[in-house]
Structures are given as C-alpha cells and as structure tokens.
C-alpha cells in the first residue's frame, strides 16, 4: 500500500549559515582537542573519554542541548544542527557517548511525551552532567521484565551490548510488563544493577552487559514504542559515518599527493585517481541519504523509517569502502598500529551492524515501500 507525502523542502537538505558556522567551530575544536591521534589517550581514562572535553562540548559549544527544547534546558534548535555535530564527531573519531546520550536516550524521553521524566533528565543531558543510554530497544521481546514492588517498579533480566552500558548514569529501558512493553528510567546502582564491560572490536564505542536484579525504575510515558528513537539513532549514525568517510578520503588524498613512486606522486596514477573518485561518488550519495534522514527526523516526517533504513544501508557501505581505501592506499603504513586508519576501520565495521545489518535494512525497506509482505505469523 502506498501513501503520498509532501516532499521535503530541498532547502532543508542544504546547510544554513548557522550550521556552517557550527561545523567550523566544531572542526577547529576537535582538531585542537580530540583528533584521531588523541583517541588512545582518551580511551585510557576511567570513563573511556575525556570528561573535561565532554563538559566543554556541552558548556562552551552547547552540542548536547542542540535538539532539546528550551523548556527542558536545551537551545531548541533541530536535529539538523545536532547532525552537524555528529558528523564532525565521527570525522574526529570522538569516543564519548554522544550517540546514546543525546540521541537515543534524549529522543526516547522526548518521544514518550512524559513531561515529568523530560523535566527531570533532559536539562542534565543538555548541560553535560548526565550520560544516558537505552536498553532492550532493538529486540521484539526485550530480555528485561518489570514488576510492581510496593508503590514502585523493579526490573529483572539482562540486556547485552548496551552502548556505554558500564558508564551511563541513566538507562532508559524497554521492559515487558503484564500489560505489554513499557519504557522505564533506571538510575543503576551497583547492588541491583551490575554492569560488565564487553570486549568489542571498536574500543571507541564501549558496550556492556547490564543485569537488572530488582533494580528500582520509574515508568516513562504510556507505551513501549521506540521505533522513532531508533530511527533517530540510525540517522545520527549515518551522519557520523559521513564524517568518518570524509576524513578517510581527505587523509588519503593528502597522502597520495605527497607519496612518490617512480619519481612522481602516486596520486597522479590513473588507477589511484579512479579508486579515489569511486570513494568521492559514494560519499556524495551517503551525504544525500544522511541529509534526507536528518530532515525527516527534524520534521517528524512519516517518511522517516524509509529514510533511516536507506541512510543506514548507503552510509554503512560508503564508510566500509572509504576505510578500506584509507588502509590500502596508505600502503605499508596503513596497516600499522601507530596509524589511525585501523581505528576508523573498526568504527566502520561496528557501525555497520549497530542498529541492524544492511540486509535487515533492505528487507525493512522492501516491506515499507510495499515490495514484499510479511508472512502471516
């Protein structure tokens, strides 16, 4: 079944003056404070990221509150401004939990319509004093159950590979109740919510096993509907992937212009030019897919599920290609631990499967645009 929707205004797909300025400020900030060469230093800290930089990003530049309404302590811009920040953070391989905090958890709270929960948590997300994440969002049946305990609720069960699961101050959990799924806000305590860091391919995006053993929690909103928050996460990840792909291409172009073989720069060889041109074409497609998904989040467009899955597929494949060429065209040095290329390869691979694989997104797209129908259960 097809529905017609008014198309997104093309103006929304190109950058505004304010967004350009924000990009310049952020690029300078990350170049100075948190480039690829600083990643290992940040990973060695207790929280896996530099907490001073996190506070400055929230306070000086206001990144955390960009897409949070003014009534909840944010600056009331749109997701489009936040996407600029995410693209620049992906470009610099910034390893703090922006994606789980300011996208997944913040959007889950906003979309829940629960004014009390929003007033309690969003101002602290906006000012950088609260890190947050989500659990049980990407499973049909969450592995966590909620039961009443006296006047409140407690959670039991477990969620694995939770983004920033070991460090987050707040976890928005989708849990099963006797009446169906609902969202809960849980501020984890050691005795009722043990958290075990997982060893993962991409250390810049920490994940953990989170167990709930009678952990106290507060219901958020009325339903357990999280599709819009997950699709915002996919749009955010696509923006990050565009940034990472852009870095990989720029760094490689710069390298092949300087590296000489047979008395001339290897960038002058036709085969190398063709390979880089392929990355550029893929990057432009990814940029378009990302911009459309971002506009759909900003406008709460009914086209968001299609746009988000399309961006997830296109941007994942672009990032994979860009990072492969990043390593290959740097020759021997690209394979070394000292060079940051492998960190981008790891981020590309982990991002590729974060909110569903490319095949799962293609299947979802086919269903959304009416190419297939789900078999009856």
FITOR-142799 format. One record per residue (C-alpha): residue number from 0; x, y, z. Coordinates in Angstrom, 2 decimals. Layout:
<rs>
{num = NUM; x = X; y = Y; z = Z} $
...
</rs>
This chain:
<rs>
{num = 0; x = 0.00; y = 0.00; z = 0.00} $
{num = 1; x = 1.49; y = 3.37; z = -1.00} $
{num = 2; x = 0.96; y = 6.67; z = 0.77} $
{num = 3; x = 1.82; y = 10.02; z = -0.75} $
{num = 4; x = 3.53; y = 12.56; z = 1.45} $
{num = 5; x = 4.55; y = 16.09; z = 0.62} $
{num = 6; x = 8.20; y = 16.04; z = -0.33} $
{num = 7; x = 10.81; y = 17.51; z = 1.99} $
{num = 8; x = 11.63; y = 21.11; z = 1.03} $
{num = 9; x = 15.02; y = 20.96; z = -0.79} $
{num = 10; x = 16.09; y = 23.99; z = 1.27} $
{num = 11; x = 16.20; y = 21.71; z = 4.31} $
{num = 12; x = 18.77; y = 19.49; z = 2.62} $
{num = 13; x = 21.40; y = 22.21; z = 2.24} $
{num = 14; x = 23.37; y = 23.78; z = 5.06} $
{num = 15; x = 22.31; y = 27.05; z = 6.66} $
{num = 16; x = 24.79; y = 29.77; z = 7.60} $
{num = 17; x = 24.44; y = 28.85; z = 11.30} $
{num = 18; x = 25.13; y = 25.18; z = 10.55} $
{num = 19; x = 28.25; y = 26.12; z = 8.57} $
{num = 20; x = 29.49; y = 28.22; z = 11.48} $
{num = 21; x = 28.80; y = 25.38; z = 13.92} $
{num = 22; x = 30.73; y = 22.99; z = 11.65} $
{num = 23; x = 33.74; y = 25.36; z = 11.57} $
{num = 24; x = 33.73; y = 25.79; z = 15.36} $
{num = 25; x = 33.49; y = 22.03; z = 15.92} $
{num = 26; x = 36.11; y = 21.12; z = 13.34} $
{num = 27; x = 38.55; y = 23.54; z = 14.99} $
{num = 28; x = 37.64; y = 22.21; z = 18.45} $
{num = 29; x = 38.18; y = 18.57; z = 17.51} $
{num = 30; x = 41.37; y = 19.31; z = 15.52} $
{num = 31; x = 42.80; y = 21.04; z = 18.55} $
{num = 32; x = 41.49; y = 18.80; z = 21.34} $
{num = 33; x = 40.43; y = 15.40; z = 20.11} $
{num = 34; x = 41.76; y = 14.27; z = 16.75} $
{num = 35; x = 42.38; y = 10.64; z = 15.71} $
{num = 36; x = 45.85; y = 10.79; z = 17.26} $
{num = 37; x = 44.29; y = 11.54; z = 20.69} $
{num = 38; x = 41.94; y = 8.54; z = 20.68} $
{num = 39; x = 44.21; y = 6.15; z = 22.59} $
{num = 40; x = 44.86; y = 8.79; z = 25.27} $
{num = 41; x = 41.10; y = 9.29; z = 25.79} $
{num = 42; x = 40.39; y = 5.54; z = 25.82} $
{num = 43; x = 42.87; y = 5.10; z = 28.67} $
{num = 44; x = 40.77; y = 7.29; z = 31.02} $
{num = 45; x = 38.39; y = 5.63; z = 33.54} $
{num = 46; x = 35.23; y = 6.56; z = 31.60} $
{num = 47; x = 36.82; y = 5.92; z = 28.20} $
{num = 48; x = 36.58; y = 9.58; z = 27.24} $
{num = 49; x = 37.95; y = 12.92; z = 28.39} $
{num = 50; x = 35.35; y = 14.29; z = 30.84} $
{num = 51; x = 36.73; y = 17.83; z = 30.62} $
{num = 52; x = 36.19; y = 17.83; z = 26.84} $
{num = 53; x = 32.68; y = 16.42; z = 27.33} $
{num = 54; x = 31.85; y = 19.30; z = 29.71} $
{num = 55; x = 33.34; y = 21.87; z = 27.31} $
{num = 56; x = 31.41; y = 20.45; z = 24.35} $
{num = 57; x = 28.19; y = 20.81; z = 26.36} $
{num = 58; x = 29.02; y = 24.14; z = 28.00} $
{num = 59; x = 31.09; y = 26.17; z = 25.54} $
{num = 60; x = 29.54; y = 24.92; z = 22.30} $
{num = 61; x = 26.18; y = 23.64; z = 23.58} $
{num = 62; x = 26.24; y = 20.45; z = 21.48} $
{num = 63; x = 24.30; y = 18.30; z = 23.96} $
{num = 64; x = 21.32; y = 20.65; z = 24.08} $
{num = 65; x = 21.06; y = 21.44; z = 20.34} $
{num = 66; x = 18.00; y = 19.28; z = 19.69} $
{num = 67; x = 16.48; y = 19.59; z = 23.19} $
{num = 68; x = 13.60; y = 22.11; z = 23.55} $
{num = 69; x = 14.25; y = 25.26; z = 25.57} $
{num = 70; x = 11.63; y = 24.27; z = 28.17} $
{num = 71; x = 13.87; y = 21.32; z = 29.09} $
{num = 72; x = 17.12; y = 23.26; z = 29.25} $
{num = 73; x = 18.23; y = 22.90; z = 25.62} $
{num = 74; x = 18.68; y = 25.53; z = 22.93} $
{num = 75; x = 15.69; y = 24.42; z = 20.86} $
{num = 76; x = 17.44; y = 24.01; z = 17.52} $
{num = 77; x = 16.62; y = 20.96; z = 15.40} $
{num = 78; x = 18.10; y = 17.56; z = 14.74} $
{num = 79; x = 19.79; y = 19.10; z = 11.68} $
{num = 80; x = 22.16; y = 21.09; z = 13.92} $
{num = 81; x = 22.81; y = 18.01; z = 16.04} $
{num = 82; x = 23.60; y = 16.04; z = 12.85} $
{num = 83; x = 26.35; y = 18.57; z = 12.00} $
{num = 84; x = 27.88; y = 17.95; z = 15.44} $
{num = 85; x = 27.63; y = 14.17; z = 14.99} $
{num = 86; x = 29.24; y = 14.34; z = 11.56} $
{num = 87; x = 32.18; y = 16.30; z = 12.96} $
{num = 88; x = 32.47; y = 13.95; z = 15.95} $
{num = 89; x = 32.52; y = 10.96; z = 13.56} $
{num = 90; x = 35.16; y = 12.68; z = 11.47} $
{num = 91; x = 37.41; y = 13.10; z = 14.53} $
{num = 92; x = 36.50; y = 9.63; z = 15.89} $
{num = 93; x = 35.41; y = 11.32; z = 19.12} $
{num = 94; x = 34.91; y = 8.49; z = 21.60} $
{num = 95; x = 32.50; y = 9.94; z = 24.19} $
{num = 96; x = 28.90; y = 8.61; z = 24.43} $
{num = 97; x = 27.16; y = 11.33; z = 22.37} $
{num = 98; x = 25.06; y = 8.88; z = 20.34} $
{num = 99; x = 23.49; y = 7.00; z = 23.30} $
{num = 100; x = 23.09; y = 10.14; z = 25.44} $
{num = 101; x = 21.95; y = 12.99; z = 23.22} $
{num = 102; x = 20.26; y = 10.93; z = 20.51} $
{num = 103; x = 18.87; y = 7.61; z = 21.76} $
{num = 104; x = 18.05; y = 8.39; z = 25.39} $
{num = 105; x = 17.07; y = 12.03; z = 24.80} $
{num = 106; x = 14.77; y = 11.12; z = 21.88} $
{num = 107; x = 13.22; y = 8.22; z = 23.78} $
{num = 108; x = 12.36; y = 10.66; z = 26.59} $
{num = 109; x = 11.09; y = 13.38; z = 24.22} $
{num = 110; x = 9.02; y = 10.94; z = 22.15} $
{num = 111; x = 7.46; y = 9.43; z = 25.29} $
{num = 112; x = 5.63; y = 12.71; z = 25.95} $
{num = 113; x = 6.32; y = 12.24; z = 29.67} $
{num = 114; x = 6.77; y = 15.85; z = 30.84} $
{num = 115; x = 7.95; y = 14.82; z = 34.29} $
{num = 116; x = 10.68; y = 12.50; z = 33.02} $
{num = 117; x = 11.77; y = 15.10; z = 30.44} $
{num = 118; x = 11.96; y = 17.83; z = 33.11} $
{num = 119; x = 13.94; y = 15.52; z = 35.40} $
{num = 120; x = 16.57; y = 14.28; z = 32.96} $
{num = 121; x = 16.82; y = 16.43; z = 29.80} $
{num = 122; x = 18.29; y = 19.57; z = 31.46} $
{num = 123; x = 21.11; y = 17.42; z = 32.86} $
{num = 124; x = 21.69; y = 15.80; z = 29.47} $
{num = 125; x = 21.77; y = 19.28; z = 27.89} $
{num = 126; x = 24.31; y = 20.68; z = 30.36} $
{num = 127; x = 26.58; y = 17.63; z = 30.11} $
{num = 128; x = 26.21; y = 16.46; z = 33.72} $
{num = 129; x = 24.27; y = 13.28; z = 32.87} $
{num = 130; x = 25.28; y = 10.49; z = 30.49} $
{num = 131; x = 22.49; y = 8.17; z = 29.39} $
{num = 132; x = 21.80; y = 5.17; z = 27.21} $
{num = 133; x = 19.00; y = 2.79; z = 26.20} $
{num = 134; x = 18.49; y = -0.97; z = 26.63} $
{num = 135; x = 16.12; y = -3.51; z = 25.10} $
{num = 136; x = 15.19; y = -1.24; z = 22.17} $
{num = 137; x = 16.23; y = -3.41; z = 19.25} $
{num = 138; x = 14.57; y = -6.66; z = 20.23} $
{num = 139; x = 10.98; y = -7.69; z = 19.53} $
{num = 140; x = 10.84; y = -9.21; z = 23.03} $
{num = 141; x = 13.06; y = -7.29; z = 25.45} $
{num = 142; x = 15.08; y = -9.53; z = 27.79} $
{num = 143; x = 14.05; y = -7.36; z = 30.74} $
{num = 144; x = 10.80; y = -7.64; z = 32.69} $
{num = 145; x = 9.26; y = -5.07; z = 35.02} $
{num = 146; x = 7.15; y = -5.94; z = 38.07} $
{num = 147; x = 5.42; y = -3.86; z = 40.71} $
{num = 148; x = 7.13; y = -3.65; z = 44.07} $
{num = 149; x = 5.20; y = -1.77; z = 46.74} $
{num = 150; x = 4.39; y = 1.68; z = 45.33} $
{num = 151; x = 7.00; y = 1.45; z = 42.56} $
{num = 152; x = 8.50; y = -0.87; z = 39.96} $
{num = 153; x = 11.62; y = -3.04; z = 39.76} $
{num = 154; x = 13.40; y = -4.50; z = 36.71} $
{num = 155; x = 14.67; y = -8.07; z = 36.31} $
{num = 156; x = 16.60; y = -9.64; z = 33.43} $
{num = 157; x = 19.54; y = -8.57; z = 31.29} $
{num = 158; x = 20.46; y = -6.57; z = 28.22} $
{num = 159; x = 23.73; y = -7.20; z = 26.40} $
{num = 160; x = 25.98; y = -4.95; z = 24.31} $
{num = 161; x = 24.40; y = -1.80; z = 25.72} $
{num = 162; x = 26.15; y = 1.30; z = 24.37} $
{num = 163; x = 28.11; y = 2.93; z = 27.20} $
{num = 164; x = 26.30; y = 0.44; z = 29.44} $
{num = 165; x = 29.02; y = 0.41; z = 32.11} $
{num = 166; x = 29.33; y = 4.19; z = 32.41} $
{num = 167; x = 25.87; y = 5.67; z = 31.84} $
{num = 168; x = 24.21; y = 7.48; z = 34.77} $
{num = 169; x = 20.74; y = 6.75; z = 33.37} $
{num = 170; x = 19.39; y = 3.82; z = 31.36} $
{num = 171; x = 16.08; y = 4.11; z = 29.52} $
{num = 172; x = 14.91; y = 0.50; z = 29.45} $
{num = 173; x = 12.21; y = -1.07; z = 27.31} $
{num = 174; x = 10.79; y = -3.82; z = 29.50} $
{num = 175; x = 7.98; y = -6.37; z = 29.41} $
{num = 176; x = 5.10; y = -5.85; z = 31.86} $
{num = 177; x = 1.94; y = -7.95; z = 32.26} $
{num = 178; x = 0.15; y = -5.26; z = 30.20} $
{num = 179; x = 2.75; y = -5.18; z = 27.38} $
{num = 180; x = 6.05; y = -3.34; z = 26.82} $
{num = 181; x = 6.76; y = -0.02; z = 28.53} $
{num = 182; x = 9.68; y = 2.32; z = 29.00} $
{num = 183; x = 11.35; y = 2.79; z = 32.37} $
{num = 184; x = 14.03; y = 5.15; z = 33.66} $
{num = 185; x = 16.63; y = 3.36; z = 35.76} $
{num = 186; x = 19.50; y = 5.04; z = 37.57} $
{num = 187; x = 21.73; y = 2.00; z = 38.04} $
{num = 188; x = 23.11; y = 1.13; z = 41.49} $
{num = 189; x = 25.91; y = -1.43; z = 41.91} $
{num = 190; x = 23.95; y = -3.89; z = 44.08} $
{num = 191; x = 20.79; y = -4.13; z = 41.92} $
{num = 192; x = 22.32; y = -3.41; z = 38.51} $
{num = 193; x = 25.77; y = -4.98; z = 37.97} $
{num = 194; x = 27.40; y = -3.95; z = 34.68} $
{num = 195; x = 30.18; y = -5.82; z = 32.89} $
{num = 196; x = 32.17; y = -4.16; z = 30.08} $
{num = 197; x = 32.35; y = -6.29; z = 26.93} $
{num = 198; x = 35.46; y = -6.63; z = 24.78} $
{num = 199; x = 34.43; y = -5.29; z = 21.40} $
{num = 200; x = 36.15; y = -4.71; z = 18.06} $
{num = 201; x = 35.68; y = -0.94; z = 18.29} $
{num = 202; x = 37.02; y = 0.35; z = 21.61} $
{num = 203; x = 35.89; y = 3.89; z = 20.78} $
{num = 204; x = 32.29; y = 2.78; z = 21.33} $
{num = 205; x = 32.12; y = 0.99; z = 24.65} $
{num = 206; x = 29.46; y = -1.63; z = 25.28} $
{num = 207; x = 28.47; y = -3.67; z = 28.33} $
{num = 208; x = 26.28; y = -6.43; z = 29.68} $
{num = 209; x = 23.74; y = -4.83; z = 32.03} $
{num = 210; x = 21.92; y = -7.08; z = 34.52} $
{num = 211; x = 18.83; y = -5.99; z = 36.41} $
{num = 212; x = 18.36; y = -7.73; z = 39.76} $
{num = 213; x = 15.36; y = -5.99; z = 41.23} $
{num = 214; x = 16.65; y = -2.59; z = 40.05} $
{num = 215; x = 14.24; y = 0.24; z = 41.02} $
{num = 216; x = 12.83; y = 2.06; z = 37.99} $
{num = 217; x = 10.23; y = 4.69; z = 37.12} $
{num = 218; x = 7.77; y = 4.27; z = 34.22} $
{num = 219; x = 8.24; y = 6.73; z = 31.35} $
{num = 220; x = 5.22; y = 7.53; z = 29.18} $
{num = 221; x = 2.47; y = 5.05; z = 28.44} $
{num = 222; x = 3.85; y = 2.84; z = 25.67} $
{num = 223; x = 6.99; y = 0.94; z = 24.80} $
{num = 224; x = 7.08; y = 2.37; z = 21.27} $
{num = 225; x = 10.71; y = 3.14; z = 20.35} $
{num = 226; x = 10.82; y = 3.00; z = 16.55} $
{num = 227; x = 11.16; y = 6.78; z = 16.17} $
{num = 228; x = 14.02; y = 6.93; z = 18.70} $
{num = 229; x = 15.83; y = 4.07; z = 16.94} $
{num = 230; x = 15.35; y = 5.74; z = 13.55} $
{num = 231; x = 16.78; y = 8.97; z = 15.01} $
{num = 232; x = 19.72; y = 6.81; z = 16.14} $
{num = 233; x = 20.13; y = 5.46; z = 12.59} $
{num = 234; x = 20.04; y = 8.99; z = 11.13} $
{num = 235; x = 22.62; y = 10.10; z = 13.72} $
{num = 236; x = 24.87; y = 7.14; z = 12.96} $
{num = 237; x = 24.61; y = 7.91; z = 9.22} $
{num = 238; x = 25.84; y = 11.46; z = 9.90} $
{num = 239; x = 28.77; y = 10.04; z = 11.92} $
{num = 240; x = 29.59; y = 7.64; z = 9.07} $
{num = 241; x = 29.61; y = 10.50; z = 6.55} $
{num = 242; x = 32.07; y = 12.36; z = 8.80} $
{num = 243; x = 34.32; y = 9.31; z = 9.16} $
{num = 244; x = 34.22; y = 8.64; z = 5.40} $
{num = 245; x = 35.10; y = 12.29; z = 4.74} $
{num = 246; x = 38.14; y = 12.04; z = 6.99} $
{num = 247; x = 39.27; y = 8.80; z = 5.33} $
{num = 248; x = 39.01; y = 10.35; z = 1.85} $
{num = 249; x = 40.71; y = 13.65; z = 2.77} $
{num = 250; x = 43.57; y = 11.93; z = 4.61} $
{num = 251; x = 44.12; y = 9.56; z = 1.67} $
{num = 252; x = 44.05; y = 12.32; z = -0.96} $
{num = 253; x = 46.59; y = 14.26; z = 1.09} $
{num = 254; x = 48.82; y = 11.19; z = 1.42} $
{num = 255; x = 48.82; y = 10.17; z = -2.27} $
{num = 256; x = 49.67; y = 13.74; z = -3.28} $
{num = 257; x = 52.89; y = 13.54; z = -1.23} $
{num = 258; x = 53.92; y = 9.89; z = -1.53} $
{num = 259; x = 56.21; y = 9.39; z = -4.51} $
{num = 260; x = 56.87; y = 6.27; z = -6.53} $
{num = 261; x = 58.83; y = 6.05; z = -9.80} $
{num = 262; x = 59.67; y = 9.72; z = -9.39} $
{num = 263; x = 56.15; y = 11.10; z = -9.17} $
{num = 264; x = 53.27; y = 11.29; z = -6.63} $
{num = 265; x = 51.20; y = 8.12; z = -6.60} $
{num = 266; x = 48.10; y = 10.34; z = -6.73} $
{num = 267; x = 48.97; y = 11.06; z = -10.36} $
{num = 268; x = 48.49; y = 7.39; z = -11.36} $
{num = 269; x = 45.20; y = 6.81; z = -13.11} $
{num = 270; x = 44.32; y = 3.67; z = -11.12} $
{num = 271; x = 44.68; y = 5.60; z = -7.85} $
{num = 272; x = 42.62; y = 8.51; z = -9.22} $
{num = 273; x = 39.82; y = 6.13; z = -10.22} $
{num = 274; x = 39.72; y = 4.50; z = -6.80} $
{num = 275; x = 39.51; y = 7.85; z = -5.05} $
{num = 276; x = 36.85; y = 9.05; z = -7.50} $
{num = 277; x = 34.76; y = 6.00; z = -6.59} $
{num = 278; x = 35.01; y = 6.92; z = -2.90} $
{num = 279; x = 34.00; y = 10.52; z = -3.68} $
{num = 280; x = 30.92; y = 9.39; z = -5.64} $
{num = 281; x = 29.92; y = 7.05; z = -2.81} $
{num = 282; x = 30.48; y = 9.83; z = -0.26} $
{num = 283; x = 28.19; y = 12.24; z = -2.15} $
{num = 284; x = 25.45; y = 9.56; z = -2.21} $
{num = 285; x = 25.94; y = 8.98; z = 1.52} $
{num = 286; x = 25.78; y = 12.73; z = 2.20} $
{num = 287; x = 22.44; y = 12.94; z = 0.37} $
{num = 288; x = 20.97; y = 9.91; z = 2.14} $
{num = 289; x = 22.13; y = 11.27; z = 5.51} $
{num = 290; x = 20.72; y = 14.77; z = 4.83} $
{num = 291; x = 17.32; y = 13.32; z = 3.89} $
{num = 292; x = 17.17; y = 11.13; z = 7.01} $
{num = 293; x = 18.17; y = 14.13; z = 9.15} $
{num = 294; x = 15.43; y = 16.31; z = 7.60} $
{num = 295; x = 12.88; y = 13.54; z = 8.26} $
{num = 296; x = 13.85; y = 13.41; z = 11.96} $
{num = 297; x = 13.67; y = 17.22; z = 12.24} $
{num = 298; x = 10.18; y = 17.32; z = 10.71} $
{num = 299; x = 8.93; y = 14.10; z = 12.34} $
{num = 300; x = 8.09; y = 13.06; z = 8.77} $
{num = 301; x = 6.16; y = 9.82; z = 8.17} $
{num = 302; x = 8.93; y = 9.03; z = 5.66} $
{num = 303; x = 11.47; y = 8.66; z = 8.48} $
{num = 304; x = 11.52; y = 4.82; z = 8.61} $
{num = 305; x = 12.30; y = 4.64; z = 4.87} $
{num = 306; x = 14.86; y = 7.45; z = 5.04} $
{num = 307; x = 16.57; y = 6.00; z = 8.13} $
{num = 308; x = 16.96; y = 2.49; z = 6.71} $
{num = 309; x = 18.12; y = 3.85; z = 3.33} $
{num = 310; x = 20.73; y = 6.03; z = 5.06} $
{num = 311; x = 21.85; y = 3.12; z = 7.23} $
{num = 312; x = 22.47; y = 0.97; z = 4.14} $
{num = 313; x = 24.14; y = 3.61; z = 1.94} $
{num = 314; x = 26.29; y = 5.22; z = 4.65} $
{num = 315; x = 27.49; y = 1.88; z = 6.06} $
{num = 316; x = 28.65; y = 0.73; z = 2.62} $
{num = 317; x = 30.35; y = 4.07; z = 1.93} $
{num = 318; x = 32.21; y = 4.00; z = 5.25} $
{num = 319; x = 33.36; y = 0.44; z = 4.59} $
{num = 320; x = 34.69; y = 1.42; z = 1.14} $
{num = 321; x = 36.32; y = 4.66; z = 2.34} $
{num = 322; x = 38.13; y = 2.98; z = 5.24} $
{num = 323; x = 39.28; y = 0.06; z = 3.06} $
{num = 324; x = 40.88; y = 2.52; z = 0.62} $
{num = 325; x = 42.26; y = 4.52; z = 3.56} $
{num = 326; x = 44.27; y = 1.47; z = 4.62} $
{num = 327; x = 45.14; y = 0.20; z = 1.12} $
{num = 328; x = 46.28; y = 3.47; z = -0.43} $
{num = 329; x = 48.45; y = 4.31; z = 2.57} $
{num = 330; x = 50.45; y = 1.21; z = 1.66} $
{num = 331; x = 52.53; y = -0.42; z = 4.42} $
{num = 332; x = 51.97; y = 2.39; z = 6.92} $
{num = 333; x = 48.17; y = 1.96; z = 6.70} $
{num = 334; x = 48.44; y = -1.48; z = 8.29} $
{num = 335; x = 50.36; y = -0.34; z = 11.37} $
{num = 336; x = 49.03; y = 0.10; z = 14.90} $
{num = 337; x = 50.57; y = 3.57; z = 15.06} $
{num = 338; x = 48.46; y = 4.87; z = 12.19} $
{num = 339; x = 44.80; y = 5.76; z = 12.99} $
{num = 340; x = 43.42; y = 4.01; z = 9.86} $
{num = 341; x = 42.62; y = 0.77; z = 11.72} $
{num = 342; x = 40.59; y = 2.72; z = 14.32} $
{num = 343; x = 38.35; y = 4.01; z = 11.52} $
{num = 344; x = 38.08; y = 0.50; z = 10.03} $
{num = 345; x = 36.90; y = -0.78; z = 13.42} $
{num = 346; x = 34.40; y = 2.04; z = 13.80} $
{num = 347; x = 33.10; y = 1.37; z = 10.27} $
{num = 348; x = 32.63; y = -2.35; z = 11.00} $
{num = 349; x = 30.94; y = -1.82; z = 14.36} $
{num = 350; x = 28.63; y = 0.90; z = 12.95} $
{num = 351; x = 27.63; y = -1.40; z = 10.10} $
{num = 352; x = 25.76; y = -3.72; z = 12.46} $
{num = 353; x = 24.79; y = -1.33; z = 15.26} $
{num = 354; x = 21.07; y = -0.86; z = 14.52} $
{num = 355; x = 20.60; y = -3.77; z = 12.14} $
{num = 356; x = 22.65; y = -5.09; z = 9.21} $
{num = 357; x = 22.37; y = -3.81; z = 5.63} $
{num = 358; x = 20.36; y = -6.93; z = 4.73} $
{num = 359; x = 17.90; y = -6.29; z = 7.55} $
{num = 360; x = 17.51; y = -2.68; z = 6.40} $
{num = 361; x = 16.90; y = -3.78; z = 2.80} $
{num = 362; x = 14.24; y = -6.20; z = 4.00} $
{num = 363; x = 12.63; y = -3.44; z = 6.06} $
{num = 364; x = 12.74; y = -1.04; z = 3.10} $
{num = 365; x = 11.11; y = -3.63; z = 0.85} $
{num = 366; x = 8.28; y = -4.01; z = 3.37} $
{num = 367; x = 7.91; y = -0.26; z = 3.89} $
{num = 368; x = 7.61; y = 0.55; z = 0.19} $
{num = 369; x = 5.31; y = -2.40; z = -0.45} $
{num = 370; x = 7.67; y = -4.68; z = -2.42} $
{num = 371; x = 7.08; y = -7.60; z = -0.06} $
{num = 372; x = 4.60; y = -8.58; z = 2.58} $
{num = 373; x = 5.39; y = -10.18; z = 5.88} $
{num = 374; x = 4.31; y = -13.83; z = 6.01} $
{num = 375; x = 1.42; y = -14.40; z = 8.37} $
{num = 376; x = 2.64; y = -15.49; z = 11.81} $
</rs>
